[in-house]
Amino acid sequence: MPFVLKQYKALKEKKVQVFLSHYLNFPLQQAQRLVSKQRVFREDMSVINTGEIINSEYIYIGVFEGSTRGLKPLLEFNDFAIFDKPTHLMVHPISKHTEYSLLDEIRYHFGENANLIHRIDAETSGLVIVGKNKKSEIELKDMFQDKKYHKSYLAIVEGHIEKEIKIDKKLCREGKVIGVRMKAIEENEENLDGKDSLTIIKPISYNKEKDLTLIEAIPLTGRQHQIRVHLYSIGHKILGDPIYGIDDINAENYLNKTLSIEDRFNVTKASRLWLHANYLEFTYKKTTYKVFSKNREIYEYFSN
């Protein structure tokens, strides 16, 4: 998301928050947030901090502006929209140097008050709900917080899964070299503290030649990397996973963005994580929505 500096004619001797809210018509909360996050500058690009008096002719405000690369909502309603996010796309910028994320498209299409309701990993493709205004954002986020929704995923996993499996294993931080890596706690490790995690795995089809199974994964809890960790813990890691089931050096190189495309393919056997958020069901304003995303790419890759 581009970080843009906008110039404004200043009023000297005014407190910066007062000037932003009373004279530039920023909502007070937004004005305070801009100042506290050090996004307001003098002409010499020094930061104007909270409570300081403006002493320059102009001020500059750093804002993130959405841009488009042609991605459009899959569905759009009055208060919210649903995107079908492609793989390798972050949903949210991690710094002002992030060039593009799903939030760019959200703000481009619906304005600065639109926001993500939930997140999925950059490499996971599939359905993401977007609130188009603050009121709907709050209501929909509360719905997710209270687990009043149903989600399912499609995944291609290594090996043959023959029947439905319920994976009921607590998850905790692995606590080793890879900081984001989670761990499923086995029965002989009950001394470890973890969060309850439950995933239902349903096999759809088996490709004997490739020794791969196309499955539906239904997470009944919402832990970080839950589906990936649970599948890896039973010996069926997701094809293309660059964190689970590979050595620490390559996982760290992936996270540092120094793992080449060729090395990534050699290590993980794919150029992407084959995990796709394909179904969402939720109720909003007494209407129940059931949204499917039948990802052709995952079926074609599995079958060919």
C-alpha positions as CSV (number, residue, x, y, z in Angstrom):
1,M,0.0,0.0,0.0
2,P,1.7,3.2,-1.1
3,F,2.7,5.6,1.7
4,V,1.9,9.1,0.5
5,L,2.9,12.4,2.0
6,K,0.1,15.0,1.6
7,Q,0.9,18.7,2.1
8,Y,-1.4,21.1,4.0
9,K,-1.1,24.8,4.7
10,A,-0.6,25.1,8.4
11,L,-1.9,27.4,11.1
12,K,1.0,28.3,13.4
13,E,0.5,28.3,17.2
14,K,-2.2,25.6,17.0
15,K,-1.8,22.3,18.7
16,V,-1.3,19.6,16.1
17,Q,-4.4,17.5,17.1
18,V,-6.6,20.6,17.2
19,F,-5.5,21.7,13.8
20,L,-6.1,18.2,12.3
21,S,-9.5,17.8,13.8
22,H,-10.9,21.4,13.8
23,Y,-9.3,22.8,10.6
24,L,-8.6,19.7,8.4
25,N,-11.8,17.9,9.5
26,F,-10.1,14.7,10.5
27,P,-12.2,12.7,13.0
28,L,-10.6,13.3,16.4
29,Q,-9.7,9.6,16.9
30,Q,-8.0,9.5,13.5
31,A,-6.2,12.8,14.2
32,Q,-4.8,11.4,17.5
33,R,-3.8,8.1,15.8
34,L,-1.9,9.9,13.0
35,V,0.0,12.0,15.6
36,S,0.7,9.0,17.9
37,K,2.0,6.9,15.0
38,Q,4.3,9.7,14.0
39,R,2.8,10.4,10.6
40,V,2.6,14.2,10.9
41,F,5.8,16.1,9.8
42,R,7.1,19.6,9.6
43,E,8.7,21.0,6.4
44,D,12.1,19.6,7.3
45,M,10.4,16.2,7.8
46,S,10.9,16.2,11.6
47,V,8.0,14.5,13.4
48,I,5.4,16.6,15.2
49,N,4.6,14.8,18.4
50,T,1.4,14.7,20.5
51,G,0.6,18.0,22.1
52,E,3.2,20.0,20.2
53,I,2.5,23.4,18.7
54,I,2.8,23.8,14.9
55,N,5.6,26.2,14.0
56,S,5.9,25.7,10.3
57,E,4.2,27.1,7.2
58,Y,3.2,23.7,6.0
59,I,2.7,20.3,7.5
60,Y,2.8,16.9,5.8
61,I,0.7,13.9,6.7
62,G,1.7,10.4,5.8
63,V,-1.3,8.3,4.7
64,F,-1.7,4.9,3.2
65,E,-3.6,5.1,-0.1
66,G,-5.2,2.0,-1.8
67,S,-4.3,1.1,-5.3
68,T,-5.5,-1.6,-7.7
69,R,-4.0,-4.3,-9.7
70,G,-7.3,-5.4,-11.1
71,L,-8.6,-7.6,-8.3
72,K,-12.3,-7.2,-7.8
73,P,-14.7,-8.5,-5.1
74,L,-16.2,-11.9,-5.7
75,L,-19.5,-10.6,-4.2
76,E,-20.7,-7.2,-3.0
77,F,-23.5,-6.3,-0.6
78,N,-24.6,-3.0,1.0
79,D,-22.5,-3.4,4.1
80,F,-19.8,-5.9,3.2
81,A,-18.0,-7.6,0.3
82,I,-16.2,-10.9,-0.2
83,F,-12.9,-11.2,-2.0
84,D,-11.4,-14.4,-3.4
85,K,-7.8,-13.7,-2.5
86,P,-5.1,-15.2,-4.7
87,T,-2.1,-17.0,-3.3
88,H,1.1,-15.0,-2.4
89,L,-0.9,-11.9,-1.5
90,M,-0.7,-10.5,2.0
91,V,-4.1,-9.3,3.4
92,H,-2.5,-6.4,5.2
93,P,0.7,-4.3,4.8
94,I,3.4,-5.2,7.4
95,S,5.2,-1.9,7.1
96,K,5.0,1.3,5.1
97,H,7.4,-0.4,2.6
98,T,4.8,-3.0,1.6
99,E,4.0,-2.2,-2.0
100,Y,0.7,-4.0,-2.3
101,S,-1.7,-6.1,-0.3
102,L,-5.4,-7.0,-0.3
103,L,-6.1,-3.9,1.8
104,D,-5.0,-1.8,-1.2
105,E,-7.9,-3.3,-3.2
106,I,-10.3,-2.9,-0.3
107,R,-9.5,0.8,0.1
108,Y,-9.4,1.4,-3.6
109,H,-12.9,-0.1,-4.1
110,F,-14.6,1.0,-0.9
111,G,-12.7,3.9,0.7
112,E,-10.7,4.4,3.8
113,N,-13.4,3.3,6.2
114,A,-13.5,-0.2,4.7
115,N,-11.5,-2.9,6.5
116,L,-10.7,-6.6,6.8
117,I,-13.0,-8.7,9.1
118,H,-10.6,-11.6,9.4
119,R,-7.2,-12.7,7.9
120,I,-5.7,-15.7,6.1
121,D,-2.1,-16.4,5.5
122,A,-0.4,-14.7,2.5
123,E,0.0,-18.1,0.7
124,T,-3.5,-19.3,1.5
125,S,-5.9,-18.4,-1.2
126,G,-9.6,-18.0,-0.8
127,L,-12.5,-16.2,0.8
128,V,-12.0,-13.0,2.9
129,I,-14.9,-10.8,4.2
130,V,-14.5,-7.1,4.1
131,G,-16.6,-4.5,6.1
132,K,-17.5,-1.5,3.9
133,N,-18.1,0.8,6.9
134,K,-17.2,1.0,10.6
135,K,-20.6,-0.2,11.8
136,S,-20.6,-3.3,9.7
137,E,-16.9,-3.9,10.5
138,I,-17.7,-3.9,14.3
139,E,-20.7,-6.3,13.9
140,L,-18.9,-8.7,11.6
141,K,-15.8,-8.8,13.7
142,D,-17.9,-9.5,16.8
143,M,-19.4,-12.4,14.8
144,F,-16.0,-13.8,14.1
145,Q,-14.8,-13.2,17.7
146,D,-17.9,-15.1,19.0
147,K,-17.2,-18.0,16.5
148,K,-20.7,-17.5,14.9
149,Y,-19.6,-18.7,11.5
150,H,-18.6,-21.9,9.6
151,K,-15.5,-22.2,7.4
152,S,-13.9,-24.9,5.4
153,Y,-10.8,-25.3,3.3
154,L,-9.6,-27.4,0.4
155,A,-6.0,-28.7,0.6
156,I,-3.7,-31.0,-1.2
157,V,-1.8,-33.2,1.2
158,E,1.0,-35.7,0.9
159,G,0.1,-39.3,1.3
160,H,-3.2,-41.2,1.3
161,I,-6.0,-40.3,3.7
162,E,-8.7,-42.9,3.4
163,K,-11.3,-41.9,5.9
164,E,-12.5,-38.9,7.9
165,I,-10.2,-37.9,10.8
166,K,-10.8,-35.7,13.8
167,I,-7.6,-34.1,15.0
168,D,-8.0,-33.0,18.6
169,K,-4.6,-31.7,19.6
170,K,-3.6,-28.6,21.6
171,L,-1.3,-26.1,19.9
172,C,1.6,-24.1,21.3
173,R,4.6,-22.2,20.1
174,E,7.4,-24.5,19.1
175,G,9.9,-22.1,20.7
176,K,12.9,-22.9,18.6
177,V,14.6,-21.2,15.6
178,I,11.4,-20.4,13.6
179,G,9.4,-18.0,15.7
180,V,6.1,-18.3,13.8
181,R,6.2,-22.1,13.9
182,M,3.5,-23.8,16.0
183,K,3.5,-27.3,17.5
184,A,0.8,-29.9,18.1
185,I,1.1,-31.3,21.6
186,E,1.1,-35.1,21.6
187,E,-0.3,-37.3,24.4
188,N,3.1,-37.9,25.9
189,E,3.7,-34.1,26.1
190,E,0.8,-33.1,28.3
191,N,3.1,-31.1,30.5
192,L,3.2,-28.5,27.8
193,D,0.6,-25.7,27.9
194,G,-1.4,-25.2,24.7
195,K,-4.7,-24.0,23.3
196,D,-7.5,-26.4,22.5
197,S,-7.6,-27.0,18.8
198,L,-9.9,-29.2,16.7
199,T,-9.9,-29.9,13.0
200,I,-12.1,-32.3,10.9
201,I,-10.4,-33.8,7.9
202,K,-12.5,-35.3,5.1
203,P,-10.9,-37.0,2.1
204,I,-12.3,-36.1,-1.3
205,S,-10.0,-37.9,-3.8
206,Y,-6.7,-39.7,-4.0
207,N,-4.1,-39.4,-6.8
208,K,-2.3,-42.7,-6.6
209,E,0.4,-41.7,-9.2
210,K,1.4,-38.6,-7.2
211,D,0.5,-40.1,-3.8
212,L,-1.5,-37.0,-2.9
213,T,-5.0,-36.6,-1.3
214,L,-7.4,-33.7,-2.0
215,I,-9.2,-33.1,1.3
216,E,-11.7,-30.8,3.0
217,A,-10.5,-29.3,6.3
218,I,-13.0,-27.9,8.7
219,P,-11.3,-26.0,11.6
220,L,-13.7,-25.9,14.6
221,T,-11.3,-23.6,16.4
222,G,-9.3,-20.7,14.9
223,R,-5.6,-21.1,16.0
224,Q,-2.6,-19.8,14.0
225,H,-1.6,-22.3,11.3
226,Q,-4.1,-24.8,12.8
227,I,-4.8,-26.8,9.7
228,R,-1.2,-26.9,8.6
229,V,0.1,-28.0,12.0
230,H,-2.6,-30.6,12.6
231,L,-2.1,-32.2,9.2
232,Y,1.7,-32.2,9.6
233,S,1.3,-33.8,13.0
234,I,-0.4,-36.9,11.5
235,G,2.1,-37.2,8.7
236,H,0.2,-35.5,5.9
237,K,1.7,-32.1,5.5
238,I,0.2,-29.7,3.0
239,L,1.9,-29.8,-0.4
240,G,4.1,-26.7,-0.8
241,D,4.3,-25.8,2.9
242,P,7.5,-23.7,3.4
243,I,7.4,-23.8,7.2
244,Y,6.2,-27.2,8.4
245,G,8.0,-30.4,7.4
246,I,11.2,-28.8,6.1
247,D,14.5,-27.9,7.7
248,D,15.0,-24.8,9.8
249,I,17.5,-23.2,7.3
250,N,15.1,-23.3,4.4
251,A,12.1,-22.2,6.5
252,E,14.1,-19.3,7.8
253,N,15.2,-18.4,4.2
254,Y,11.6,-18.5,3.1
255,L,10.6,-16.1,5.9
256,N,13.5,-13.8,5.1
257,K,12.5,-13.9,1.4
258,T,15.9,-15.3,0.4
259,L,14.6,-18.8,-0.7
260,S,14.7,-18.9,-4.5
261,I,11.8,-20.1,-6.5
262,E,13.8,-23.1,-7.6
263,D,15.0,-24.0,-4.1
264,R,11.4,-23.5,-2.8
265,F,10.1,-26.0,-5.4
266,N,12.9,-28.5,-4.7
267,V,12.3,-28.4,-0.9
268,T,8.5,-28.3,-0.8
269,K,7.6,-29.9,-4.1
270,A,5.4,-26.9,-5.2
271,S,5.6,-23.2,-5.8
272,R,2.7,-22.4,-3.4
273,L,1.0,-23.6,-0.3
274,W,-2.0,-25.7,-1.6
275,L,-4.5,-24.5,0.9
276,H,-7.7,-22.7,-0.2
277,A,-10.5,-21.1,1.9
278,N,-13.4,-22.4,-0.1
279,Y,-16.5,-22.0,2.1
280,L,-18.0,-19.4,4.5
281,E,-21.3,-19.4,6.2
282,F,-22.5,-16.7,8.6
283,T,-25.6,-14.7,9.5
284,Y,-25.7,-10.9,9.2
285,K,-28.9,-8.9,10.0
286,K,-31.0,-12.0,10.1
287,T,-29.9,-13.2,6.7
288,T,-27.7,-16.3,6.3
289,Y,-25.0,-16.2,3.7
290,K,-23.4,-19.4,2.3
291,V,-20.5,-18.6,0.0
292,F,-18.5,-21.1,-2.1
293,S,-15.3,-20.6,-4.0
294,K,-14.6,-23.6,-6.2
295,N,-11.0,-23.1,-7.0
296,R,-10.2,-24.6,-10.4
297,E,-6.5,-24.2,-9.9
298,I,-6.4,-26.7,-7.0
299,Y,-8.5,-29.3,-8.8
300,E,-6.4,-29.0,-12.0
301,Y,-3.1,-29.2,-10.2
302,F,-4.3,-32.3,-8.2
303,S,-5.6,-34.1,-11.3
304,N,-2.9,-33.3,-13.8
